[in-house]
């Protein structure tokens, strides 16, 4: 009997009518191993545009028996972290992949990352490389830092990440749900624009390091709105500063003094 595994792709969604179809289709059209069932959990964070109409149409057109698209929602516009927690609270599968509503997967993204777990049962978290799509539609190589890094050395991985010498693309993660439970992981609702930073640092600080495969698994879309994007606004209005201070506070007991000081330094860079 085939031991089927369920992979959940968590997508917080707020007013992404121009992008959500491409994002969901990149997931649904991913090449899947025969023993994988894929569940796309879209969490509507009270969108006011046509995002949900587009999602409804995507669901009606999905004919794949090993892929389902599930719609969830927040009670009020609460931000991406709260939306991700809605998905986390209902998902009953094996692996979790957080994803933004305007980015893409490459065709072999899920297959490549899942295969790493199959080859080594000690691996708990897999990441890969990222490409970048510019506003004019060009695909270029994204940020690439360290390819050769001892994934079993917790302090080295965390230190180099905090120093900006190691990069973990936000869309590239696949982690065991059991690992999230083991480290008591939840996204922090108050973090409005650094949910990926919290995800990475909480796991690293808990001694869980990603096994990085040398494959392009995600495509980051540079925002068309540039200075008006959420990230740009968060830097300008001090949200990044507040978020990083909150992360430092929450992780203080799990970091050594060097790591804690580095995190405060990052926060102050956004002050």
C-alpha positions as CSV (number, residue, x, y, z in Angstrom):
1,X,0.0,0.0,0.0
2,X,1.3,3.5,-0.9
3,X,1.9,5.7,2.1
4,X,0.2,8.9,1.0
5,X,1.5,12.2,2.3
6,X,-0.5,15.4,2.4
7,X,1.2,18.7,1.6
8,X,-0.5,22.0,2.5
9,X,0.3,25.2,0.8
10,X,-0.8,28.1,3.0
11,X,-1.6,31.3,1.1
12,X,-2.9,34.4,3.0
13,X,-4.9,36.5,0.5
14,X,-5.8,40.2,0.6
15,X,-6.6,42.1,-2.6
16,X,-4.4,40.3,-5.1
17,X,-6.8,40.0,-8.0
18,X,-4.0,40.8,-10.5
19,X,-1.8,37.9,-9.3
20,X,-3.7,35.2,-7.4
21,X,-4.6,33.2,-10.5
22,X,-1.0,32.8,-11.6
23,X,0.0,32.0,-8.0
24,X,-2.6,29.3,-7.5
25,X,-2.1,27.8,-11.0
26,X,1.6,27.5,-10.4
27,X,0.9,25.4,-7.3
28,X,-1.9,23.3,-8.8
29,X,0.1,22.6,-12.0
30,X,3.2,21.5,-10.0
31,X,4.6,18.0,-10.8
32,X,3.6,15.8,-7.8
33,X,4.9,12.4,-6.7
34,X,2.3,9.6,-6.9
35,X,2.1,9.4,-3.2
36,X,1.3,13.1,-2.5
37,X,-2.0,14.7,-2.0
38,X,-1.9,18.5,-2.3
39,X,-4.1,20.9,-0.4
40,X,-4.1,24.6,-1.2
41,X,-5.4,26.5,1.7
42,X,-6.3,30.1,0.6
43,X,-7.2,32.3,3.6
44,X,-9.2,35.4,2.5
45,X,-8.2,38.3,4.8
46,X,-11.4,40.2,4.0
47,X,-10.4,41.2,0.4
48,X,-12.4,44.0,-1.1
49,X,-11.5,43.3,-4.8
50,X,-12.3,40.4,-7.1
51,X,-9.7,38.0,-5.6
52,X,-12.3,35.6,-4.3
53,X,-14.3,35.6,-7.5
54,X,-11.1,34.5,-9.3
55,X,-10.5,31.8,-6.7
56,X,-14.0,30.4,-7.1
57,X,-13.4,30.1,-10.8
58,X,-10.1,28.4,-10.2
59,X,-11.8,25.9,-8.0
60,X,-14.5,25.1,-10.5
61,X,-11.9,24.5,-13.2
62,X,-9.6,22.2,-11.0
63,X,-10.0,18.7,-12.3
64,X,-7.0,17.1,-10.5
65,X,-8.0,14.3,-8.1
66,X,-4.9,14.7,-6.0
67,X,-5.3,18.5,-5.6
68,X,-7.9,20.4,-3.6
69,X,-8.3,24.1,-3.1
70,X,-9.9,25.1,0.2
71,X,-11.1,28.6,1.0
72,X,-10.8,29.8,4.6
73,X,-11.2,33.3,6.0
74,X,-10.4,35.7,8.8
75,X,-13.2,37.4,10.8
76,X,-11.7,40.8,10.0
77,X,-8.7,42.2,8.1
78,X,-6.0,40.9,10.5
79,X,-2.8,40.6,8.3
80,X,-0.9,37.7,6.8
81,X,0.3,36.2,10.1
82,X,-3.3,35.8,11.5
83,X,-4.4,34.4,8.1
84,X,-1.6,31.8,8.2
85,X,-2.7,30.7,11.6
86,X,-6.2,30.1,10.4
87,X,-4.7,27.6,7.9
88,X,-2.4,26.1,10.5
89,X,-5.4,25.5,12.9
90,X,-7.3,23.3,10.4
91,X,-4.6,21.6,8.4
92,X,-4.3,17.9,9.2
93,X,-1.6,16.8,6.8
94,X,2.2,16.2,6.9
95,X,4.1,19.1,5.4
96,X,3.5,22.9,5.4
97,X,4.5,25.4,2.7
98,X,3.8,29.1,3.4
99,X,3.4,31.1,0.3
100,X,2.6,34.7,-0.7
101,X,-0.4,35.4,-2.9
102,X,1.7,37.1,-5.7
103,X,4.6,34.7,-6.1
104,X,5.1,31.4,-8.0
105,X,6.3,27.9,-7.7
106,X,8.5,26.4,-10.4
107,X,7.1,23.2,-12.0
108,X,9.3,20.8,-9.9
109,X,9.1,22.8,-6.7
110,X,7.0,20.4,-4.6
111,X,8.5,17.3,-6.1
112,X,12.1,18.4,-5.5
113,X,11.6,19.4,-1.9
114,X,9.4,16.4,-1.0
115,X,12.1,14.1,-2.5
116,X,14.6,15.4,0.0
117,X,12.4,14.3,2.9
118,X,12.0,10.9,1.3
119,X,15.8,10.4,1.0
120,X,16.6,11.4,4.6
121,X,14.1,10.9,7.4
122,X,16.1,13.1,9.7
123,X,15.4,16.2,7.6
124,X,12.6,18.4,9.1
125,X,12.7,21.5,6.9
126,X,13.7,21.9,3.2
127,X,14.4,25.0,1.3
128,X,15.7,25.8,-2.2
129,X,16.8,28.6,-4.4
130,X,14.6,31.5,-5.7
131,X,14.3,33.3,-9.0
132,X,13.0,36.8,-9.3
133,X,10.4,38.3,-11.7
134,X,10.9,42.0,-12.4
135,X,7.9,44.3,-12.9
136,X,8.3,44.0,-16.7
137,X,8.1,40.2,-16.5
138,X,11.7,39.3,-16.8
139,X,13.0,36.3,-14.8
140,X,16.4,36.7,-13.3
141,X,18.5,34.9,-10.7
142,X,17.4,35.9,-7.2
143,X,19.5,36.5,-4.1
144,X,21.9,33.5,-3.6
145,X,24.2,33.4,-0.6
146,X,25.6,30.2,0.8
147,X,25.1,26.9,-1.0
148,X,27.5,24.9,1.1
149,X,26.5,25.1,4.8
150,X,26.4,22.5,7.5
151,X,22.6,22.1,7.9
152,X,23.2,20.3,11.2
153,X,25.1,23.2,12.9
154,X,22.4,25.3,14.5
155,X,24.5,28.2,15.8
156,X,26.4,28.6,12.5
157,X,23.2,28.6,10.5
158,X,21.5,31.1,12.7
159,X,24.5,33.4,13.1
160,X,25.1,33.6,9.4
161,X,21.4,34.3,8.7
162,X,21.4,37.2,11.2
163,X,24.6,38.5,9.7
164,X,23.0,38.6,6.3
165,X,25.4,36.0,4.9
166,X,22.8,33.3,4.5
167,X,19.5,33.7,2.8
168,X,16.3,31.6,3.2
169,X,13.8,32.5,0.5
170,X,10.4,33.0,2.0
171,X,8.5,31.0,-0.7
172,X,11.0,28.0,-0.6
173,X,10.1,26.4,2.7
174,X,8.5,23.0,3.2
175,X,8.5,21.9,6.8
176,X,7.0,18.9,8.7
177,X,3.8,19.8,10.5
178,X,5.1,17.7,13.4
179,X,8.1,19.9,13.6
180,X,6.0,23.0,14.0
181,X,4.1,21.3,16.8
182,X,7.4,20.2,18.4
183,X,8.7,23.8,18.7
184,X,5.2,25.2,19.6
185,X,5.2,27.3,16.4
186,X,2.5,29.8,15.6
187,X,2.7,32.9,13.5
188,X,2.5,36.1,15.6
189,X,-0.7,38.1,14.7
190,X,0.9,41.4,15.5
191,X,3.7,40.9,12.9
192,X,2.1,42.6,9.9
193,X,5.0,42.3,7.4
194,X,7.7,40.0,8.7
195,X,5.9,36.7,8.9
196,X,8.6,35.0,6.9
197,X,11.3,36.4,9.1
198,X,9.6,35.0,12.2
199,X,9.1,31.6,10.6
200,X,12.8,31.3,9.7
201,X,14.2,32.7,13.0
202,X,11.8,30.8,15.3
203,X,12.7,27.5,13.6
204,X,16.5,28.3,13.6
205,X,16.4,29.4,17.2
206,X,14.6,26.2,18.1
207,X,17.5,24.2,16.6
208,X,15.7,23.3,13.4
209,X,17.8,24.0,10.3
210,X,16.7,23.8,6.7
211,X,18.2,21.3,4.3
212,X,18.8,23.4,1.2
213,X,18.5,21.7,-2.2
214,X,20.3,23.2,-5.1
215,X,17.2,23.7,-7.2
216,X,15.1,26.7,-8.1
217,X,11.8,26.1,-6.3
218,X,10.1,29.6,-6.2
219,X,9.8,32.8,-8.1
220,X,9.6,36.0,-6.2
221,X,7.6,38.7,-7.9
222,X,9.0,42.3,-7.4
223,X,5.9,44.4,-6.5
224,X,4.5,46.5,-9.4
225,X,3.6,49.2,-6.9
226,X,7.2,49.7,-5.8
227,X,7.2,52.4,-3.0
228,X,3.6,51.7,-2.2
229,X,4.1,47.9,-1.6
230,X,3.4,46.5,1.9
231,X,7.2,46.1,2.5
232,X,8.0,49.6,1.4
233,X,5.2,51.1,3.6
234,X,6.3,48.9,6.6
235,X,9.9,50.3,6.3
236,X,8.6,53.9,6.0
237,X,6.1,53.8,8.8
238,X,8.2,52.0,11.4
239,X,6.3,48.7,11.2
240,X,9.5,46.8,10.4
241,X,11.2,48.3,13.4
242,X,8.4,47.3,15.7
243,X,8.2,43.8,14.2
244,X,11.9,43.1,14.6
245,X,11.8,44.4,18.2
246,X,8.8,42.0,18.9
247,X,10.7,39.1,17.3
248,X,13.8,39.9,19.5
249,X,11.6,40.0,22.6
250,X,9.9,36.7,21.8
251,X,13.2,34.9,21.0
252,X,15.4,36.4,23.7
253,X,15.4,33.2,25.8
254,X,16.4,31.1,22.8
255,X,19.3,33.3,21.6
256,X,22.7,33.9,23.0
257,X,23.8,37.5,23.6
258,X,25.6,37.8,20.3
259,X,22.5,36.6,18.4
260,X,20.2,38.8,20.4
261,X,22.4,41.9,19.8
262,X,22.4,41.2,16.1
263,X,18.7,41.1,16.0
264,X,18.4,44.4,17.8
265,X,20.9,45.9,15.4
266,X,18.7,44.7,12.5
267,X,15.7,46.4,14.2
268,X,17.5,49.6,14.6
269,X,18.4,49.7,11.0
270,X,14.7,50.2,10.3
271,X,14.2,52.8,13.0
